[in-house]
Amino acid sequence: MSTIYTTHPRYIEHTRAGHPEHAGRMKAVWQQLDEIGLSAQMQKIVPQPISNDLILTLHTPDYLNTLQWIASSGRDMVHLDPDTYATSTSFEIARLAAGGVTAAIDAVLTGEADNGLAAIRPPGHHAMPDHGMGFCLLGNIALGARHAQQVHPIERVLIVDYDVHHGNGTQAMFDSDDSVLFISTHQYPFYPGTGALRQTGTGAGKGYTINIPLSAGHGDKSYAAIYQEIIWPAAERFQPQLILVSAGFDAHWDDPLASMRLSLDGYNYITRELVKMANQLCDGKIVFVMEGGYNLGVLAHGVENIAHTLLRDGRESDPLGSFLGRGEPDIRPLINQLKQIHEL
């Protein structure tokens, strides 16, 4: 099994001390993959920055101008909102992050590799067409999907987002587009406040957004039921030609920013199911893209486990184990609603 691995040494240049989304996240992942020899087992590509033309397929000219102004300003730090920072080098790093996604997609869709892992930052699923937010500057995975459709002979892309926060930017970019099926599991109500059950897309894209809003406390059992009863049948109906995954590890029970109860073993289950889905529906064509995750150990071991699954080496790592508190809320009412709304 051949796995493409994209990352770039410059990803650590975008950072702010004391901020949850800092360079240490990337360093933790690199260290983990290097120490256990996984980096050497994958085909590594150092990506190039994406073009402004690709950016303008999903972002507005005014927002591109803002990012270019920050880059040319020489300022040490600019805040796009209370959560989201940029320095004079951040736009270039964000272009390289999106480039990590497009490079992995190109390798998979040309047959150079069977599947892919893009270990990138800053994350991207909150970036809106006209502004950055939620630590995100460019819509990395959305731009990757559009690139795939423009450059390769494919039409249908499935994006599955299991970050604990709703991927509002990805949703916004494909809200009226029936060529991209966007499925998000996320804590709700929670930042950014979007992702309600009945947000299902607009116009031609009606029904091509599936939001799965979860109250705090759901974990491995709930996610397993969701994948079996909602995500699998939705994917089978859509018949994607490529699967992209927004892989956030902040739904783990020990993440400091959220209140979900997934374990690393639960994440491993999700990863295995998505790989099975790709094998069954699109000849194994799947790329995992790093998003959130703010416990560095969880993030590092989580990305490690993605690599194990993609390489099919039969290994996995979960040094933290399962959540030992009370049981999970009942997932059945939500699943029943989802089945009714989406006719699954």
C-alpha positions, 0 to 999 in steps of 0.5 A: 500500500502506497501512501503519499505524505505531504508536509512542509518545514515552513508550517511552523513559521505561522505561530503565536506564543500562547495561542492554541493553534501554534507551531508546537502542534506541527512539531509534535506530529513530525516528531511522532511520525519520525520517531516510530519510522512512519515518515520513512514508510510514506512517500514524502512530498514537499508541496508548493503554494497554491495559486491565487487563481485557485484561491479565487475559485472559492474566496473573494477578491477583497479577502485575497487583497486583505491577505496580500496586504498583511503579507506586504505590511511587514507587521508582526501580528494582525488579528483577523478576529479575536481568535485568528491571527496572521503575520507577514508570512502567514499568507504564504504559509497558508498557501503552502498548507492548501498546497499540501492538500492539492499535492496529496490529491494529485498523487492519489488521482494520478495513481502515484499513490493509493491514498494520502495524508496531508499534515498541514497547518494552519487549519482551514475548515472555518475560513469563509469565502470573504474572511478568515476565522477560527484559526483558519486563513484559507479553506484548505480542504475546500480548495483541494476539492475544487482543484480535484474537479478542475484538474482531474476527470472527476465530478463528485467529492465527498468531504467528511469533517470530524473535527469537533467544531463545525466546518462552517467555511467548507459548508459555505463554499459548497452550500449550493453545489451538488457536486460536493457532499459535505458531512460534518459531525460536531459538538453543538451548540458550540463554536462557531454556532453553525451546523444545525440539523436542518442546514442541508444546503440551498438551491442545487445543493439542497440535501448535499450538506449533512450536519450531525450536531452532537450534544456534549458527552458523545463518544465512541459508541455514538460515532460508530452508530452515526457512521453505520446508520448515516454516513455509510448510506449517504456515501453509498447514495452519492457514489463519490469519486474522491473522499477528503477528510477534515481530520480534527482530534479535538473531539477526544475526551482529553482535548482542552477546548471541547467536551466530547468523549471520543478515544483514540480507539474511537478515532481509529474506528472512524478512520478504518470505516472511511478507508473501507468506504473509499475502497468500496466506492472510489478505488481507495482514493482518500486523503486525510487533511489535518485540522484541529486538535489541541492536546499535543499527545492526542494529536500526534498519536491520532495522526500516527494512527491515520498513517498506520491505517493508510499503510495497512500495517496493523498497528495503532496507538492509544496511550490514553485509553477510554473516557472513564466517566458517565455513559454517553447520551442517547444517540437514537433520537438524532439518528432517527431525525437524520434518517427522516430529513435525509431520507436515509 
